[in-house]
Amino acid sequence: MSNELHKESSPYLLQHATNPVHWKAWSPEIFKTAKEKKKLILVSIGYSTCHWCHVMEHESFENEEVAEIMNQNFIAVKVDREERPDVDAIYMKAVQLMTGRGGWPLNVVCLPDGKPVWGGTYFRKNDWTNTLEQLQELYKNQPEKMLDYSEKLHAGITNFGLIEQQLDADVINLDKIEDFIAKWEKSFDWEFGGYTRAPKFMMPTNYQFLLQYGYLTKNQKLLNYVNLTLTKMAFGGIFDTVAGGFSRYSVDVKWHVPHFEKMAYDNGQLLSLYADAYKISKNIIYKEVIEKTISFIEREWLNKKGGFYSALDADSLNKENHLEEGAFYVWTKEELNHILKDDFELFSQVFNVNEFGHWEKENYVLIQTDTLEEIANQNNLKTVELQEKKKKWENSLFIEREKRPKPRLDDKCITSWNAILSKGFIDSSKALENENYLNIAVKNTNFILNTLMSESGNLFHTYKNEKATINGFLEDYAFVIDTLIALYETTFDEMWLYHAKNLTNYCMDHFYDVDKKFFRFTSNLDAALISNHYELEDNVIPASNSVMASNLFKLSIYFENTFYEDIARQMAASVFAAIDYPSAFSNWLSVALHFSNYQKEVAVCGENHIGFLKEIKTGYYPKVLLAGCDKNSELPFLKNRYSGPKNTFYVCQNKSCLAPTKSLKQVYKDLNN
């Protein structure tokens, strides 16, 4: 046996291809091999930009003595969690049940049938080898103990996170949202935004709901909190003010020092969030964040086919040619002084090159605390002068930084993440009225439909080296459908809606569980894992089931399909009744609002429908669906509504429409009622 990872395309697996460990990639054959050799299976899960994965590799997996123990007693399996989120989800449940926490690297020891008996995250070398030797000894001498434990744990995994069906699907008590908000507010950080804890993750789906709900209910306190959070994130080191893009999380409470990797799924969601916030506030800080982030994505992640790459590593080569977290991004005073010369003191005021902005050793991570207006006033400058200086400084730093060794790129394309990024570009195009952003989204969506979808109608999950692989998961379908609907609401080309409907019907056939009334994460065409997984909790990325529920509701309107609506309502009612802590179900709360009086639809039929709809969509209407046509349409929602070239407006709610009007002013009045 030998290390087989050189056969793979995943950047994470390839990082481990020269380890002395006899790694195998995940496949059904590993269980057959383990049973034949009567060996335990060791599953180690991570991803290419995971800092502690790199540390454990260096300390343990590159070590010959450690490798000998692993090779002698275990079938060692490396898994890229981004390629196989289904495998990761199952074993993450196991580790959370065993230890009360999770994270990456994720390490699990399983019986030959794949059922876990032990697990954890990062381990130091001696702890790792001692544990493995103890597990092997137990398996050799008392296998019945392991078997008994594995059966009990497997029962826990099977039931983990499941929600009982709500028998009365019409009962979604929206009054409870106020109680949720009151509970939620106790964790708000009113100094730096986000939550009162470290590390701080950005959780875009949380702020999307709070922005929606605050706006719809005219709750200025909630809007102030979201704006505080978005401003402090934009000011913090978590946002790369030099070149754009957000890192994954901040290790401190003030968004200052990030865990420096940049992920596609974060940046796509944050584009949508900042775009929506900009529609309300017209805050130029948000506009700058959007423009810089899109510039970063185009420069670093957009490939020639229109696909987006996945991530940039936290680690890069330092001056001593060693991999070091954040080496590419940080600055010393001497470097800044050399680059900025006479402007260094003013730059230091803006970006806190002082005790507040100091990180470690001699390194500073740029962070703002005061607005440019405030600093300009303190220095007898015009704000516009300081704005121009800031642009010039950042350009100088960008040029200098580009000379450094760049962080490693994860150049696989993940279907769900591409759709999330594409949606971010669509939302940004509406907020900033930028057609180029929309064109990139259209090209990306065509890349998904033409390259990441088979002739049989199924999506693939990943794309690398000119090849699409791994049958798609629910998250791929959910986010692609969401993006297709968003594209329709921007272009009003009905082709996008029919693509969305086809993919939805595919999900009904291959993912929907008629007994559980939710969608499985994995297709019924794929080899079964030790347990089905139903992704229900909204996390850093919204749960694929909550996204599907929203998709079903929207498509039920466009296609007047009560079957879709009934499933969406059943899903939302069941989850809503089970919510304890709202931040873990924030996208579900947004789904629940579809079944409220805030939900409305607008159709514009006439020769200038796109112009009028474009005007409407630059505003913030979080629970309004848009449709339009300039000729007779067979789309059920628009059928028989076109009456000639002169524009007619329809505002609808709860399956009934107000009287048609020729007045856009009347439309706005109806929408704001």
Secondary structure, DSSP 8 states (H G I E B T S, - for coil): ----GGG---HHHHHTTTSSS--EES-THHHHHHHHHT-EEEEEEE-TT-HHHHHHIIIIIT-HHHHHHHHHHEEEEEEETTT-HHHHHHHHHHHHHHHS---SSEEEEE-TTS-EEEEES---HHHHHHHHHHHHHHHHH-HHHHHHHHHHHHHHHHHTT-----S-TT---TTHHHHHHHHHHTTB-TTTSSBSSSSEE--HHHHHHHHHHHHHTT-HHHHHHHHHHHHHHHHSTTB-TTT--B-SEESSTTS-SEE--EEHHHHHHHHHHHHHHHHHH--HHHHHHHHHHHHHHHHHTB-TTS-B--EE-SEEE-TTS-EEETTTT-B-HHHHHHHHGGGHHHHHHHHT-STTTB-STT-B-----S-HHHHHHHTT--HHHHHHHHHHHHHHHHHHHTTS----EE--EEHHHHHHHHHHHHHHHHHHT-HHHHHHHHHHHHHHHHHSB-TTS-BEEEEETTEEEEE--HHHHHHHHHHHHHHHHHH--THHHHHHHHHHHHHHHHTEETTTTEE-SS-TTS---SS-----S--SS--HHHHHHHHHHHHHHHTT-HHHHHHHHHHHHHHHHH-SSGGGGHHHHHHHGGGSTT-EEEEEESTTHHHHHHHHHTS--TTEEEEEESS---STTTTT---SSS-EEEEEETTEE---BS-HHHHHHHHT-
